């Protein structure tokens, strides 16, 4: 895990909050996403999270879909990022490690760093390259973690490899009773999505927000993994 200095994250959508941004205390973050090998250790030590016995309340049928059985990832490489893991399972893994899932603010703050500065937008072609990484087809199988250059904080693979769970993935747009929130969610899927945004040029961030708004906690997809953080 690597130390992330405190700072201020300016949300893509303010939602009536502090326009100055979200203050973040220093924290530690995994250098790489959690791997198949890491998750194998977890289910070995925690039988209730194995694919044959996990409660349907905590995951869809696609949970660990490519694993041959509870303790056999099959052809998956041990250093590949683990996928087909629900939010519930990712949260349980993080707790087992003595960590937690990052908040949206923490993930986006680290993800906004360039190669040489904590604010990638100050670097030439940062957003262009980020969008290209976000839109590129995902290889099958996924490559091992750690293949991308480290960003300013030393963190790798935050863009282009897979989507990642965050602790409050469903809080970005949900403010109360669901019918009242319907118009907010629709904004992410049409041109009105730029209304009220802090940076309407950051299309990759719009895609991340839209993805988070489209999943449930039990979702277990082929392009979704996670990493953990630890508070100081």
Protein Blocks (a to p, Z undefined) as FASTA:
>chain_A
ZZddddddddfblnlpafnbpcdddddddfbacdfklmmmmmmmmmmlpfklocfklocf
kloklpmblmlghjacfkbccehiafklmmmmmmmnopacddfklmmmmmmpcfkbcblk
lpghklmmmmmmmmpccddddddehkaccdfkopahkbojaccddfklmlmmmgbdfklm
mmmmmmmmcmklmgopablklmmlmmmmmmmmmpcfkbccfkbccdddddZZ
